[in-house]
Structures are given as C-alpha cells and as structure tokens.
Amino acid sequence: GHGVGMSQEGADYLARQGWTWAEILAHYYYNQNTSIVTNDTYPETVSYAGNKYNTRDFLASALEAEMGTAAHAEALKAQVVAIYTFAKYYSFDLSADACAILGSGVTPAQSSYQIVDEMMKIAPYISYAGSCAMTPFHAMSAGMTTAYYNVWGREYSADLPYLGGARKSYGDYLEDEYSTTYSISSEDMKALIKTTVGVDVTGDPATWITVLSHDSAIDSTIGYVSSINVGGKIMTGNDFRTKVMQGRIRSHCFVLTYTPDVQ
C-alpha cells in the first residue's frame, strides 16, 4: 500500500504487545498539535460511493472489510477511529477508494458491531490544531511509514506534519508477504510504458526507468520512491505503481533491477 498513516498489520502487532487503541493511534499520527477528542456527535448517515449508509452499519462494514475479525480488539478499535476521523475530515462524503466496505448484502459479524458500539459510546476522533485530522491507513508498511507528500504531492507537507512518515512499524517485518518480487519481460515493460506513458522506449532496457529519489525507509539504497524517470517522464513512485504498473507491485517502496537475457 501507500505506507502513509497507520499500518493495519503494525497496529495489530502493537495491540498484541499490550498497546491500547489510543497509544496505537498516537504512535502513527502523533504531532505536538494532535489529540484525541471524545464525545463527538455522530451523523445519522455516511455517504459512500454515492450511496447513503447508516453510520453504525458503515463503520462495522468498513472495519471488517479493512481488518477482518481476527485482529486484536485494540487494533480494531484504532481502525474504527481512523475510519471515522477520515470520514469526518471529508464531511462524511467518501468516494469508493477512500476505504473498503463489505459487498452488497453481506452483513458484518456481531463482533464487528460490538467494537463499533464500544467506540461510539466514547465517540472519539483525531484532531490536529483544533480541526479534524486526515487519517489515511494501509495494510502494511515497509517497516517504516512514509510522508504524505511522497505519495500525493509535496504541497501537503506543511499542512499535514503528523503524516510526515518515519514511524517505525515493527510488526510489518513479520508478515509473510513483507517482501515480494515481481518480474516482467522487457517487451512487456516496453508495451506498458507505451500504453500508460505514451513513450516509445528504445535502446538498452536498463536505461528506460531510473529511480531519482526515495526516503531511505529500508536503508540508504531502498525506500519509498518519491521521484522516478520513466521513458523521460518524471513521476512519483506511487503513480508508477498504480498507473504504469497498474497494481502489479503492492508498494512504491521498491528496488528495480534489470537482468539481460543470457546470450
């Protein structure tokens, strides 16, 4: 995923180490001007992808679709607060890519409703400098979160310092799919670049794509890619992941290698 904000796998790991939902949220979203506000007034409905949902039903559906039911209760509580805060930030009018919800006709488990009901009694959300914070979340990070502007643009860096990245997320290292490899032939890569970027690349395939900058989330040689040259076009690493690779790679924290055919 994008690596910004709370890691769901990281939250579950911290919860199993004894962290509370509030401590988990503080870890991933902390800034000297962030705080948890309680006793909010919940709206009756949330708009999602153009449809209206009862707020309780929406939160239970999104919670289960995002984290399932097997995660630790404190991690699930943290997720409810992150979902609710995110919805509040966008005035409870969300597009379909804001978060996942269960499919049509699928009812959340009673345990999901129990978590939601417990949090609705407290009615918390995350505030930044007196206003609702923006609280993105993701499945798992590269072991370190990245800054908001490394994904969606540097113009946000001054406005959202609590999403500045560099938050350790140790539990992510333990996941089976923490590190994956995707291989693609030069011809298929050439076709992708032509289709998505509109450039006919020629010559040595090793020169077609160059990582220009990254945040060193892993070490000095690899991190979340902030800038990459693809066939002469400069773009963000996340745009490369989503628009050029069309989701074939799960993260924009990657290292790129080229292996010539053996002659």
KAHURA-V490383 format. One record per residue. N is the residue number from 1. RES is the residue in three letters. OMEGA is omega in radians with two decimals (* if undefined). Layout:
BEGIN
{{N:RES:OMEGA} {N:RES:OMEGA}}
END
This chain:
BEGIN
{{1:GLY:-3.02} {2:HIS:3.04} {3:GLY:-3.11} {4:VAL:3.09} {5:GLY:-3.04} {6:MET:2.98} {7:SER:-3.13} {8:GLN:3.09} {9:GLU:3.11} {10:GLY:3.11} {11:ALA:3.13} {12:ASP:3.11} {13:TYR:-3.13} {14:LEU:3.12} {15:ALA:-3.13} {16:ARG:3.02} {17:GLN:3.08} {18:GLY:3.13} {19:TRP:3.07} {20:THR:3.12} {21:TRP:-3.13} {22:ALA:3.11} {23:GLU:3.11} {24:ILE:-3.14} {25:LEU:3.12} {26:ALA:-3.13} {27:HIS:-3.03} {28:TYR:-3.06} {29:TYR:-3.01} {30:TYR:2.93} {31:ASN:-3.11} {32:GLN:3.14} {33:ASN:3.06} {34:THR:3.10} {35:SER:3.06} {36:ILE:3.11} {37:VAL:3.14} {38:THR:3.10} {39:ASN:3.06} {40:ASP:3.08} {41:THR:-3.09} {42:TYR:3.05} {43:PRO:3.14} {44:GLU:-3.09} {45:THR:3.01} {46:VAL:3.06} {47:SER:-3.13} {48:TYR:-3.14} {49:ALA:3.07} {50:GLY:-3.13} {51:ASN:3.14} {52:LYS:3.11} {53:TYR:2.96} {54:ASN:-3.03} {55:THR:3.13} {56:ARG:3.13} {57:ASP:3.14} {58:PHE:-3.11} {59:LEU:3.13} {60:ALA:3.14} {61:SER:3.13} {62:ALA:3.12} {63:LEU:-3.08} {64:GLU:3.12} {65:ALA:-3.10} {66:GLU:-3.02} {67:MET:-3.09} {68:GLY:-3.11} {69:THR:-3.05} {70:ALA:-3.12} {71:ALA:3.12} {72:HIS:-3.07} {73:ALA:-3.11} {74:GLU:3.06} {75:ALA:3.11} {76:LEU:3.10} {77:LYS:3.11} {78:ALA:3.14} {79:GLN:3.09} {80:VAL:-3.13} {81:VAL:3.13} {82:ALA:3.11} {83:ILE:-3.11} {84:TYR:3.14} {85:THR:3.12} {86:PHE:3.12} {87:ALA:3.14} {88:LYS:3.13} {89:TYR:-3.14} {90:TYR:3.06} {91:SER:3.07} {92:PHE:3.08} {93:ASP:-2.97} {94:LEU:3.00} {95:SER:-3.07} {96:ALA:-3.13} {97:ASP:3.13} {98:ALA:3.10} {99:CYS:3.09} {100:ALA:2.94} {101:ILE:3.12} {102:LEU:-3.13} {103:GLY:-3.14} {104:SER:3.11} {105:GLY:3.13} {106:VAL:-3.12} {107:THR:3.11} {108:PRO:3.11} {109:ALA:3.12} {110:GLN:3.13} {111:SER:3.09} {112:SER:3.09} {113:TYR:-3.14} {114:GLN:3.10} {115:ILE:-3.14} {116:VAL:-3.12} {117:ASP:3.13} {118:GLU:-3.13} {119:MET:3.13} {120:MET:3.07} {121:LYS:3.11} {122:ILE:3.11} {123:ALA:-3.12} {124:PRO:2.91} {125:TYR:-3.11} {126:ILE:-3.14} {127:SER:3.01} {128:TYR:3.11} {129:ALA:3.06} {130:GLY:3.12} {131:SER:3.13} {132:CYS:3.12} {133:ALA:3.03} {134:MET:-2.93} {135:THR:3.05} {136:PRO:3.12} {137:PHE:-3.05} {138:HIS:-3.06} {139:ALA:3.07} {140:MET:-3.12} {141:SER:3.08} {142:ALA:-3.07} {143:GLY:3.10} {144:MET:3.11} {145:THR:3.13} {146:THR:-3.09} {147:ALA:3.12} {148:TYR:-3.06} {149:TYR:3.06} {150:ASN:3.14} {151:VAL:-2.97} {152:TRP:3.04} {153:GLY:-3.06} {154:ARG:-3.13} {155:GLU:-3.14} {156:TYR:-2.98} {157:SER:-3.10} {158:ALA:-3.04} {159:ASP:-3.03} {160:LEU:-3.10} {161:PRO:3.10} {162:TYR:3.04} {163:LEU:-3.11} {164:GLY:3.11} {165:GLY:3.10} {166:ALA:3.04} {167:ARG:3.13} {168:LYS:3.14} {169:SER:-2.93} {170:TYR:-3.08} {171:GLY:-3.11} {172:ASP:3.13} {173:TYR:-3.02} {174:LEU:-3.08} {175:GLU:-3.10} {176:ASP:-3.08} {177:GLU:3.11} {178:TYR:3.13} {179:SER:3.11} {180:THR:3.12} {181:THR:3.04} {182:TYR:-3.13} {183:SER:3.14} {184:ILE:3.14} {185:SER:3.13} {186:SER:-3.13} {187:GLU:3.12} {188:ASP:3.10} {189:MET:3.10} {190:LYS:3.14} {191:ALA:3.11} {192:LEU:-3.14} {193:ILE:3.12} {194:LYS:-3.07} {195:THR:-3.00} {196:THR:-3.09} {197:VAL:3.13} {198:GLY:-3.11} {199:VAL:3.02} {200:ASP:3.13} {201:VAL:-3.13} {202:THR:3.08} {203:GLY:-3.07} {204:ASP:3.14} {205:PRO:3.12} {206:ALA:-3.10} {207:THR:-3.04} {208:TRP:-3.04} {209:ILE:3.14} {210:THR:3.03} {211:VAL:-3.09} {212:LEU:-3.14} {213:SER:3.08} {214:HIS:-3.01} {215:ASP:3.10} {216:SER:3.14} {217:ALA:3.13} {218:ILE:3.07} {219:ASP:-3.06} {220:SER:-3.08} {221:THR:-3.09} {222:ILE:3.11} {223:GLY:3.06} {224:TYR:-3.05} {225:VAL:3.12} {226:SER:-3.13} {227:SER:-3.11} {228:ILE:3.11} {229:ASN:-3.13} {230:VAL:3.14} {231:GLY:-3.14} {232:GLY:3.09} {233:LYS:-3.14} {234:ILE:3.14} {235:MET:3.08} {236:THR:3.09} {237:GLY:3.14} {238:ASN:3.06} {239:ASP:3.07} {240:PHE:-3.14} {241:ARG:-3.00} {242:THR:-3.02} {243:LYS:3.13} {244:VAL:-3.13} {245:MET:3.02} {246:GLN:3.08} {247:GLY:3.14} {248:ARG:3.03} {249:ILE:-2.96} {250:ARG:-3.03} {251:SER:3.02} {252:HIS:2.91} {253:CYS:-3.02} {254:PHE:2.96} {255:VAL:-3.07} {256:LEU:3.09} {257:THR:3.09} {258:TYR:3.11} {259:THR:3.13} {260:PRO:3.05} {261:ASP:3.08} {262:VAL:-3.12} {263:GLN:*}}
END
